[in-house]
């Protein structure tokens, strides 16, 4: 077989290094830019790099650089979080940011190496041709995203599926969840690879596959898998917009309490008033009178007040990041997924000892129990998440059996005026689409939002401005297909595809490709 011009290009060092800016370009597929077609085009480049890699090492390098580009451009705000807000030295912030990016890149490097060494995709090598870019590469990439989302506590940012909240693929969210949409987006990239590299017959198959995926997604967009229950609920979301560097200052403590009280009192009478994560700048035992007075005023107006608040667990060394719901009785939800290097430091004890000697700031918060009941708010049940733990969609599925509304409280002030807040809002929208429940989202300095059950953002508040967002939401009951089964059907499907490809490859005689041995050796 005569080599394609694309093959010559992707065997060059230039093509390998281009994976870095192409990965960076992929970050623009996500909020706030939301150029979602890039989530198809950029993986196409990666798949071509793997398909025509001159060696497994070249494929690994392309995968590493692609992911490094994505996370360096997309999570540059980690420096602001660790250094500007967390007050860690600049060199530590830079080291931690690059270390995390390098670790994430190593996953994609290992995947590229493995695919190219043990599952070479050249058309004359085993099961190459159409099936590698159309099925095997997408399955492997989706499996990698899932792995990246939980291994070593996980970092589920930038799964391809999140970029598709406003594309026809969003119609699949209640059925297959974010990783299922990632798989479909990756298959769409595989379609483009086939169009660029394969025969006319194979192109027809690929186009038919892509068309079926996108037409079906569009048809599913407005399908309702859950049902309204009860009457509409009136809500008020309070955004205090207290600067992070003043939030825990004793000098500003009373003014912060006055701010939240003054914004809240006119809203009493609504069914739910929601405050952000850790809205109150002290522990409950220090704010007993303040909380009791507001609770009494809220109960007199039949209002459930829900606020984020740090509190002690078993003792004063057991600090929890909690959500306090003041209904007929006080109820707590404690954050389960903590932010690495923000709420806990995932480092060995000897590193902690060194940090103490250097007077470096660190604090560990205790994670909440894995299974916590929904919070009661009048006639409704609340499925709660705090901050970025709503990026772990499968972990909120159990509460959907009783929850009729979703709540997320967050303090994105940690990220400053960066793209992190809109990225986080997009993740929240995906959780709504998967569950088909409306979401009340309270953020300290934005983006506070009211998200309807179909994922549309009904209202938002401007960032960095104290204000109150009011609206009406319709509680819903019932479970979507995704809520019934979670990620496992998609993960098992991807694993079966990879396993099947390995078995077929082992049973296929090796052949030379363009004068060289294939990479299976």
N, C-alpha and C positions, 0 to 999 in steps of 0.2 A: 504494500500500500504506500502510495506517495505521501510524504508528510504534508500536512496542511501548513499554510503560512502562519496560522495561529500557533501551531506547535513550535515553530522556530522561535517565535517571539517569547512564548512562555517558558522556554528553556533558557532564556537569558537572565543575567543578574538584574538587568533593568526591570524586568517583569516582577522578579522577587521583591525588589525594593519598592515598586509601585504599590504593592499590597499595603504598605504603611499609610499613604494618603488615601487610598481607596477605603481602608478601614475607617479612617477619620471621617471620610465623606458619609459613611453609613450612619454616623451619629446624627446627621441632619434629617434622617428619616423619622426621628423621634421628636417629641415636643421639645421646645416650642415651635420648631420649624415645620415638622410633620410633612416632609416631602417623602411620603410613604413609598413611592415607586423605587426610591433608592434601596429599600429593603429587599428588592428583587434584583436590581442591577448590580449592587456591590457584591452580594454573595455569588453572582454569576462570575465575576472576576476571580473570586477565590476558587470556585469549582473548576474553572478553566486552568488555574494555576496548578491545582492538584491533578487534573486530567492529563496535562502535558508536562508535568514536572520531570526534569532530567534524572532525578534521583529522589529517594525518600527524604534525604536531608534538605533538598530544595523545597519539597512540599512542606516540610516542618517549618522551614524559615518563612515561607509565605504565610502559613497559618499563624505563626507567632507575630509577625509584623502586622498582619491584618487586625488581629485582636488588640495589639498594643495601640495601633492607630485609633481604633474605636474607643477604647477606654481612656486614652490620654486626652482625646478631644472631647469626649462625652462626660468624663468625670473629673475634669480639671478643678472643679469646685471642692474636691477633697482637700486641696491645699488650704483653701479658705477655712474649711471646717476645722482642720487639725491645728493650723498655725494662728490664723486671725482670731478665731473664736475659742479654740481649745487652748491657746497660749503655749503650745509646744514650740520648741525652737524650729526655725525654718528648715534646718538640715534634717531634723527628724521628720517633719512633714513631707519633705521631698523624698526622703528615703522610703517612708511608709507608702506614699503614693506610687512610686516607681516599683516598689516590691510587690504591691498588690497587682499592678498592671502586668508585671512580668509573670507572676503566678498564673493569672488568667490567660495570658498569652501562651504559657507552656501547655495548657490543656489543648488548645487548638493546634499547637505544634505537634503534640503527641498524636492527635487525631489525623492530621495530614500525613505524618510519617507512617502510621499504621495502615491507612487506606492505600497509600502508594506502594508500600512494601508488600503487603499481604493481599490487597485487592486491587491490583493494577487495572486501570480502566481503558487502556488502549483498545481500539475496536477489535483487534485480532487476538487480544489476550484474555482468554477465559470468557467471563460474562460481561465484558466491556460494552462498548457501543452505547446504545440508548439507555440502558438500565442503570448504569452507574450514576450519571448526572441526574437522571430523572427520579430514581428511587433510593439508591444506596447513599449518595452524598447527602441528600436532604434528611434521610433518616438518621444518619450519623451526626449531622449538625444539630438536629432537634434534640437528640439524646445528649449531646454535649451541653446544650443550654440547660436542660434539666439537671444534669450533673453539676454544672457550675452554680446552680441555684440552691444547692444544699450542702455540697462538700465543704468541709472546714467552716461550717456555719452558713456558707453560701453568700453569693452576691447576685441576685436574680435580675439586676438591671440589664437593659438592652437585649432582652429576648426579642427576636424579630416580630413575634406576635403583637407586642405592645405598640409597634409602629402602625398597626393596621386598624386602629380604633375608628377610623373614618373611611376605611376602604370597604369594598364588598366582602372581604374576608372576615370582617367583624361579625357577619351573620353566623359564623361557626362558633363564636365564643360560648354560647350556652350549651354547646354540644361537646366540643373537644377542648375548650379552655385555651390559655395563651400558648402552650407548647404545641397543641394541635394546629393552631394558626401559624406558628413558626414553621411547622412541618410543611404546611400548604404553601407558605411564602417561599420556602426553600425549594419545593417542587417547581414552583413557578420560575425560580432562577434556573433550575435544571432544564426547564422547557427552552429557555433562551440558549443554554449551552448546546442542546440538541440542534436547535435551529442553526447555530453557527458551525457545527462540526459534523453533522450526520447526513445520512442519505435522505432522499425525498420521502421515501416510505416512513422512515423514522421520524421525520419532521411532521408528517401528517398525524402520526400517533401522539407526538408531543403536543401539538397544537390542540388536538381534540381533548387531551387530558387537561391542559391548562384552561381551555374554554369551559369544560365541565365544572372545574373547581370554582371559577369566578362567577359563572352564571348561577350555580347552586348557592353560592354565598350571598349573592344579591337577592335571590328568592327567599332566603332564610332571614333576611335582615329584620323584618317586622313581625316574625312569628313569636307569639307569646307562649311561653312554657309555664309561667306562673299566673296566679289569679289574684285580683284585688280582694282584700279582706277588711271589713270594718269601714269606718268613715275616714275621709282624708284628715291628715294630722297637720296642725299649724306649728311652725317651727321658727326659732330665732337663733342664728349662729353669730356669736359675739367674737369679734376679732380685735384683740387689745393692741396689737402692733407694738408691744414693748420691746425696745432694742435688746438684743441678747446680752450686751455688755452691761446693761442696767438691770436686767431681769432679777438677779439675785442680790442686788445691792441693798443693804439695810436702809440707805438714805432714800431709796425710791420705793421701799416696801409699801408704805401707806398710800402713796399716790397710785400704785398699781392696784391695790385693793379698791380704792375709790373709783378708779377708772372702770373696773369690771362691775362694780355695784351700780354706778350711774348709767352704764350702758344696758344693764340688765333690768332694772326696776321698771322701766316703761314697757318691757316686753312680757312681764308677768301676766298670765291669762292665756298665753299661747300654750299649746300642749307640751312642747319641749323647748328648753333653752339650753344651748350647747356652748361650752367654752373649750379653748384649745388644750393641747398637751401641757401639763405642768403650768397651768395658767396662774395658779396661786403661788407666790414666791416664799413659801414656808411650809413647815410640816403641820399636819392636822391639829396636834396638841397645842400649837402656838396660834392657831386660827379658830379655835373652838367657838368663840363668841361671834365672830364674823360669819362663819358658815351657818351657825344655828339661826341667826337672825334672817339670813337670806332664805334658808330652808323653810322657816316658818312663813315668811312672806310668799314663797312659791306655793306652798301647800294651801294657803288661804285662797289662791287663785287657780288651784288644780293644775299647777305647772310642775313638770319634772325637770329639775336642774341637774345637768350632767357636766362635770368639770374634770379636766386632767389635773393630777396632783401627786406629788411624791408623798410616800408614807412609809412608816416602819412596818416590817413584818413581825417576825418572832422577837427581835430585839433591835437595838439601835445600830447594829452592824448589818442588819438585814433591811436594806433600802429598796423599795419597790417603786417603779414608775406606773402609777395606777390611774384608773378612771373611776371617779366617784359619782354614782347615780343616786340622787336624793329624790325618792318617790315616797311611797308610804313608809318605807324603811330605807336605810342607807345600804348600798350595795357597792362592791368593789370588783373591778376587773383589773388584773395586773398584766403588764406587757410581757409577752412570752419571748419574742425575738428581739434581742438587744443589739444595738449598733456597735460593731467592733471599733475600738479605739475612741468611741464616744461615750458609751455606757459601760463597757467592760474592755479590758485589755487582754487579748488572747495571747499572752506571752508566758513563758515559764517563770517559776518563782524567783530564780536568780536574776532575771531581768527586772522583776518588780523591786527586788532588793537594791539593784543598781539605780533604778529610777528614784527610789527614796533617798539614796545617798546624794544624788544629783539635784534633789528638790524639784523633780519634774512632776507636773500635775497628772494624777490619774485617780479615777474612782471606779469602783465596780458596783453595779446595781444588780440585784438578784432577779432572775427571770421568774415570771409567774408560772403557775402550774399549767400543764399542757391542755387539760380539758377543764374549761370554765363555763358555767352556764350563761345564757343570755341575760342581759340586764332588763328589768321590768321598767317600763315607762308608761304608766296608765294602763290602757288595754293592750299595749304593744310590747313586743320583746325586741331588744336591741342586740345585734351582732356587732361587737366592738373590736376595733384594732387601734393600736397606738403607733404613730409615726410610720416607719418604713416596713413594719411587719405586715402591712397589707400587700407587700410585694410577694408574700408567700401564700398564694391563693388557696392551695390545697388545705392549708391549716385552718381556714375559716369555714370549711364545708360542713363540719359536724354541727355547728351552731345554726346552720340554715334550716335544720329540721324544726326549729321553734322560732327563729328570728323572723320578724316581719319588716324590719328596717335595718339598715347598716349605718354605722357611725365610725368615722375615722378622725381622730384628733392628732395633730402633729405640730411640731415646732420647727418649721423649715428656715427659721432665722439662723440656724446653724450654718446654712449654705450661703447666706448673704444674697446679694442681688445677682444670681447666676441662673443657669438653665436648670438647676436641680429641682426647683419648685414645680415648674410646668412638667418636667419629666415624672415627678412623683404624682401629680394630678392625673397624668395619662395612665399610670399604673392603677390608680383608684378607679378610673373609668372602666378598665378591663375587669376589675373585680365585680363591678356593678353588672356588666354585660354577662359575665359568667353566672351570676346568681339571680339576675333579673329582680333585684331589690333596689329601691332608691337609697341613696347614700347622703348623709349629712356630714360635711367635712369642715372642721374648724381648725384653722391654722393660725398660729400666733401672729405672724406678719403676712399671711397669705400663702397660698391661694385658698381662701375659704370658698366653699362652693356647695351648691345644691345640685345633685346629679340624679336624673330621673332613671327609672328602671331599665330603659333601653340604652343607657350610657350617655345620653345627651346631657350636656352641662346646661342646666336651666338658668342659673344665676351664679355670679362670682362677685367677690369684693376686690377692689384695687389693692395692690400690695402696699405694705408699710403705712397703712392708714387705719386708725381706730374707727370701727364702724360695726353695724349690725346688718346681717343679711336675713331677710324674712321671706317666708314662702309657705307653700302647702305641698305635702307629698301624700301619695296613696300607698299605704302598707300593702304588702303582697305576701301570699303564701304559696306553697307548692315547691317542687324541686325541678330544676332543669336537668337534662341528661348528664351534664358535667357534674352537677352537685351530687348526683347519685353515685358516680363512679370515679370522679377525680381524674388525675393524670394517668392512671395506670393503663388504660387501653392504648393510649398514644405511645407510652413508654414501651409497653410490651410489643406493640406493632413494630416500632423502630428496632428493638432488640432482635425480633424475629427476622426482620429484613437483613440486618447485619449478619446474624448467624447463618441465615440461608445463603447469603453471598459467599461467606467463608466456606461453607460445605460445597457449594457448586464450584468454587475456585479450586478447591483441593481435588475435585474429581475431573477437572478440565486439564488436558495436556498443555504444558507450557509451550509457547511459540515465540519466536523472535519477532521483534517489532522494529521496523525501519532499520534493520541491520544490527540491532542490539538485543540482548536478552531482556525479557520483561522483568519487572521489579519484584517478582514473587520470590526470588532467591533470597 
